[in-house]
Amino acid sequence: MNPLKIFIPNTVFRIAITNDGNMIGVVLKKFDGTIEHAIMVAQEISIDMFNNYPDASNIQSFIGIVDREGKFKKTISPNFKIVTDINIELGNQSLIEIFRMIEEY
């Protein structure tokens, strides 16, 4: 079985990470392609993250945006106020490989 690809266009994802730095889960959801909607979706998936992973740290838990071409291009700050372009080329990486790269980033 192939791992799920992050090549799902227009997706916001949040990696649930504890205060100790342990990755405990992932939440993701599609958005309409605009930054405004990505931020709104990030807020929604953050609520889902805390409901499903109560040990998750808001500060430690990473929020990423996959663009319409399926490329991981931006991050959203934990307070949803800052959207930052990133410079990680992920290509055809699986979610598991992406998470390993993010932990090293």
Order of alpha helices (4+ residues) and beta strands (2+ residues): beta-beta-alpha-beta-beta-beta-alpha
